[in-house]
Amino acid sequence: MRPEDYSANSVIRLLHQHPMAMLDELKAALGTEADATVFRKLRTVNYVSSYSHSGRYYALQERVRFDTRGLWCCRGVHFSRWGTLMETLVAWVERAEGGWFAPELAAELEVAVKEPLLKLVREGRLAREKVSGQYLYCSANTKKRREQIRTRKLPMVGGALSSARLEPVSGSQETLAAVAFFMSLLNERQRRLFAALESLRLGRGGIQAVAYATGMDPHTIAKGRRELRARDRALDRVRHPGGGRTPVEKKRRKSLPN
């Protein structure tokens, strides 16, 4: 353990050398074993903590580059303009015109959200209402909640899957039949990625729209979204690398005489 350094400069240096650090790394930089010392030093600088990984990662505010959604991801660790996961969920739900379903939030934030959402509802900070058989998380404000539910129930127009956004509407059966036929031509991975791509194209509420149109589980579509965001584009790889039969060309070469 290095000698204790009561200056916050050690923390700043470490967070300039690395985009983020864990509590143990910060303690080592300060030469202390006390968590309280680290937090006391962090309070003297502008920092953010991750909303994923139980908030165990820290970064300097000046080095974070939030996207238009107010999120930043670094090496699989997620940060939010609003700080904790709970505050992020409240901000996202309050700002949403049509509220959010849990699978949609999980796909966007790339963390589990069910338990935090239920806790926020119990605390009265959010509310939830059943829409099309699933709970829609809404504002705790009664007037705003009604507007969010009304917006969510409005059918979308335009787009291959738009006629089946949340509830069946007149004339949608032909579209659904065409979608079902097309999906039957794809393998499991392709179906998941295609559904995820369509849900992204449709925007907010896209997961539920595609789930209704295809009969797929919303969590499967959310998984596809995560794969797309991770730039996993191996569309033709259904099995793990090395799986499958030996290519014919390779067999022929082995059989050729010396």
Rosetta blueprint (number, residue, H / E / L):
1 M L
2 R L
3 P L
4 E L
5 D L
6 Y L
7 S L
8 A L
9 N H
10 S H
11 V H
12 I H
13 R H
14 L H
15 L H
16 H H
17 Q H
18 H L
19 P L
20 M L
21 A E
22 M E
23 L H
24 D H
25 E H
26 L H
27 K H
28 A H
29 A H
30 L H
31 G L
32 T L
33 E L
34 A L
35 D H
36 A H
37 T H
38 V H
39 F H
40 R H
41 K H
42 L H
43 R L
44 T L
45 V L
46 N L
47 Y E
48 V E
49 S E
50 S L
51 Y L
52 S L
53 H H
54 S H
55 G H
56 R L
57 Y E
58 Y E
59 A E
60 L E
61 Q H
62 E H
63 R H
64 V L
65 R L
66 F L
67 D L
68 T L
69 R L
70 G L
71 L E
72 W E
73 C E
74 C E
75 R L
76 G L
77 V E
78 H E
79 F E
80 S E
81 R L
82 W L
83 G L
84 T L
85 L H
86 M H
87 E H
88 T H
89 L H
90 V H
91 A H
92 W H
93 V H
94 E H
95 R H
96 A L
97 E L
98 G L
99 G L
100 W E
101 F E
102 A H
103 P H
104 E H
105 L H
106 A H
107 A H
108 E H
109 L H
110 E L
111 V L
112 A L
113 V L
114 K H
115 E H
116 P H
117 L H
118 L H
119 K H
120 L H
121 V H
122 R H
123 E L
124 G L
125 R L
126 L E
127 A E
128 R E
129 E E
130 K E
131 V E
132 S L
133 G L
134 Q E
135 Y E
136 L E
137 Y E
138 C E
139 S E
140 A L
141 N L
142 T H
143 K H
144 K H
145 R H
146 R H
147 E H
148 Q H
149 I H
150 R H
151 T H
152 R H
153 K H
154 L L
155 P L
156 M L
157 V L
158 G L
159 G L
160 A L
161 L L
162 S H
163 S H
164 A H
165 R L
166 L L
167 E L
168 P L
169 V L
170 S L
171 G L
172 S L
173 Q H
174 E H
175 T H
176 L H
177 A H
178 A H
179 V H
180 A H
181 F H
182 F H
183 M H
184 S H
185 L L
186 L L
187 N L
188 E H
189 R H
190 Q H
191 R H
192 R H
193 L H
194 F H
195 A H
196 A H
197 L H
198 E H
199 S H
200 L H
201 R H
202 L H
203 G L
204 R L
205 G L
206 G H
207 I H
208 Q H
209 A H
210 V H
211 A H
212 Y H
213 A H
214 T H
215 G L
216 M L
217 D L
218 P H
219 H H
220 T H
221 I H
222 A H
223 K H
224 G H
225 R H
226 R H
227 E H
228 L H
229 R H
230 A L
231 R L
232 D L
233 R L
234 A L
235 L L
236 D L
237 R L
238 V L
239 R L
240 H L
241 P L
242 G L
243 G L
244 G L
245 R L
246 T L
247 P L
248 V H
249 E H
250 K H
251 K H
252 R H
253 R H
254 K H
255 S H
256 L L
257 P L
258 N L
